Amino acid sequence: MYTVADIYSILHASTKILVHPALEIFDLAYDTRKIRRGGQSLFFALKSIRDGHAFIGEAYRKGVRAFVLSQKDIDVSLYPEGNFIWVNNVLLALQQLAAYHRTQFKKPVIGITGSNGKTVVKEWLTQLLQDDRRVYQSPKSYNSQLGVALALWNLSDEYDCAIIEAGISQPGEMVALEAMTRPEIGVFTNIGAAHASGFASKQDKIVEKLKLFTHSKDLLFPSRYGIASMLPEGLRVFSFGTEPMDEVQVLRIEDYGRTATQIQVAHAQEIATFSIPFRDKASVENALICITVLLFFGYSLDAIASKLTKLKPLDMRLQLKKGKNGCSVIDDTYSNDLASLQIALDFLFQQQQHQKRTLILSDMDGLDDKLRQKLLALLQRQELDRIVLVGKGTHFMRDQLHTTVLLFDSTEALLLGLKDIPFQQESILIKGSRAYHLEEVSRVLVSKSHETVLEINLNALEHNLQVYRGMLPSGVKMMAMVKAFSYGSGSYEVANLLQFNKLDYLTVAFADEGVELRQGGITLPIMVLSPDEQVFETLLTNELEPEIYSFRILHAFITFLDRRQIKDFPIHIKIDTGMHRLGFMPEEMDALIQVLRVTEAVRPKSVFSHLVASGSRDHDDFTRQQLDTFARCAALLESELDCNLIKHIANTSAIVHWPEAYLDMVRLGIGLYGVDMDRTLDVEQVSTLKTTITQIKELPAGETVGYDRKGVLHRASRIATVKIGYADGYSRRFGQGVGQMSINGQLVQTVGSICMDMCMLDVTDIVAYEEDEVVVFPDLMKAAADIGTIPYELLVNISSRVKRVYFYG
Ligand SMILES: *Cc1c(COP(=O)(O)O)cnc(C)c1O
């Protein structure tokens, strides 16, 4: 714990106003929506999507009395009780504080980085190591410049080791993460696509990531990238791979039954075969990394084998579900530790739909007396209406929580007693460690939807927006593409959030979509792609700004406006630099300038073009040519018309690959919805298509399933019928085992043809019940690839009869 004065000296700041230098700080805050004990929080005015300085007043109202800021012109006389520390860079200051706090932790810190699997490896390692030691792990995927700092802040000496995940999205970022984390032991998972995020080569990316280990003692890494030759002197290495000199040598990997994989490895002249309860390549690789870490820690092969069988797939998302009796249920039953409990509680308190809040909490693994006191203190700070404690280890708090407390010895006891608790119109957080299986409690409290829904996670959308915003230099505007009902995820619900986040522009495909946004209260400027004459009136009455792509449409629009004596109507000039879809050709610029010079009806606001292949390195020369052509045309328009136009050409993949294409504004599309074609960014899935199991049948070998007897059963099988078919947008091409869905985190395949409203799944090898929830596209990119299309098509094809359900923390 630090006082404001301590923090002032740790930050080496020069300017300050400290009215209460002894004020003690426990929490770091940067988002006013998440402030809960204002009086003990230090607010960092970060500049991300919104400028934190604009929220100082709100933080003060929430009780915050300590601030770190960079802007000098804040009128602090409005906040007489406030303590203020001025720094040059607020994020850097937060990192310095985290770095200082880290140096107080004297036990080993394990740092994990790599392109994929960091979070899973971190969670699994915690699960595997915590029988023998108290493990602190960075919560969820807190791996960014901000996330790592927040993760480190919660370190305390009650833990025996810490596992910290570090992620970067562009060159130069790892130095800061290293300075904060200083891991003694490094784990390097793998390396993904070479080109994303401004890295010239895979090599560059590896070099950048390895910077996390500059001061490490030991590094665990895959030998396949030739990393060994790139490591600093004195670093002890422990590699895994297929080479005889690897410390952990993989001899064989093969499928084992339908749901498991066997890995045979050699280590220190011993050979062992491990069975892992997964089939997919990523899980197998992640498990191999975990095996390597355990061997490094000196676990015996036998001990590892028995631990591995317990690994479970992860669903770390905080799920908000519709409960019975008008309740909302937050299901977070994968793991339970103080840091993730804190996050889950934050999420609970962000739910504004109910006044009343209940926490159902199981005992935690690895708590000693000190951590128990921390847990108690954490719960005492919450304004909960009811706390349900499960497991005797939690009962010590019974008389010290100032609210209704219900005690149960076990999950079984709670399940029996559940019907006597009058849950009604409240938000319920269920937080439990795996062993307690509180998901069974969630099953009872959640109302079955009996329908196919598309869940839209507005939190994830906001997060993705931040990811792409973060890549842009300040001053570059952003337009969000909300065409095709926001790539299938709904119109004004999404637009509202974008408006709240102060986007500059929205773009729809058709005027009708724009009208719907206006009716939903959207006041941002809206561009309409490819309007035709029939909608001119609609454009006018709804203040929608057309893309103008040809002389025909330009003349028609001018005539229309002239007739109404309207002047200066904003338009957007589209130039065809190579897509050859819509737009003026470069050689038409002179003629275009002639027309625009003599009319007063329209006023060009922006000029733009569309890149054909910004995500594909094979066409870099063509992209460069498009950029040149566009620059030439835009410059000509600006000089000849003597005006400033907003110039824009970059779509999502150009934001990632072509910084020189940012110009004045970028147009963010698919990335906003969580699809990163390179799989290198930390974007989150926004839409989840879900359905339910309507019926399960046991069928003998030789029977067939579905139309035309296409699904032949070669063994006795359990077949589940789910309520989604091609009328919902689930393509018939997913039939005959091509489609994979996920039930309770387990992958299953389709059997037979897809029907109009239903299809069938083979659930022989998994645990599944009627009414269980089914995730239709557990991996959207893979699903698209499986039927030879792209994620865009799968998203926008989800039929409008599928209900959209939004949630937002
Ligand atoms: C759809 C669209 C975009 C967005 O493309 P993404 O690949 O989804 O980012 C940008 N510009 C125009 C003109 C578009 O039609």
The ligand as an ORCA input file, in Angstrom:
! r2SCAN-3c Opt
* xyz 0 1
  C     -16.969     -2.534    -46.455
  C     -16.098     -1.451    -46.796
  C     -14.996     -1.117    -45.966
  C     -14.604     -1.915    -44.772
  O     -13.879     -3.054    -45.159
  P     -13.332     -4.101    -44.075
  O     -12.499     -5.025    -44.845
  O     -14.531     -4.750    -43.489
  O     -12.603     -3.293    -43.085
  C     -14.282      0.021    -46.274
  N     -14.589      0.768    -47.341
  C     -15.618      0.467    -48.170
  C     -15.890      1.343    -49.343
  C     -16.393     -0.654    -47.939
  O     -17.394     -0.961    -48.751
*
